[in-house]
């Protein structure tokens, strides 16, 4: 069974979706750690409610990225974490974690990459008035949302959709797609 750490900076609806998929037996994995870089992130309470070990750090209290990633690496290794799942973690991953978890860090992004990388992908799609956007799950490399794509799903934007409508549709897709992709990687790993 895959042992996961989830990194998140936001409300944690994807964290919840992954946990629910595990509880429902749709995802054979174990989450042994939640990492957040924001003390006020809603995901922290969600993790504590589920009694998941939680590490909250303030990047500003470290000398640099290498210093906080070394601390996070220890937190992960101490718990035998095999995969790092970014779920709304709004920070680039540095070489410390990338080297330790080569091809074992996943990200979910709310657009059909390579369109609309970076922050506020939903707002970018809305402003450009595209008719089709979606969700991408990809391996993480040292770029901004540039790693090899694993899976994507499209979401249609209708004329009358507000930004909030689009967000709701995107998140509904995310909550199905992310656990499914993680499960498919589990199966691949076990058949090796
Ligand atoms: C998700 O929509 C995720 O795709 C996005 O942040 C949101 C987090 O929501 N990630 C990015 O934009 C990464 N570039 P959540 O906290 O409710 O899971």
Boltz pocket constraint, residues with backbone or C-beta under 6 A from the ligand:
constraints:
  - pocket:
      binder: B
      contacts: [[A, 8], [A, 9], [A, 10], [A, 11], [A, 12], [A, 13], [A, 14], [A, 15], [A, 43], [A, 87], [A, 88], [A, 89], [A, 90], [A, 108], [A, 109], [A, 110], [A, 118], [A, 119], [A, 120], [A, 121], [A, 145], [A, 171], [A, 174]]
      max_distance: 6.0
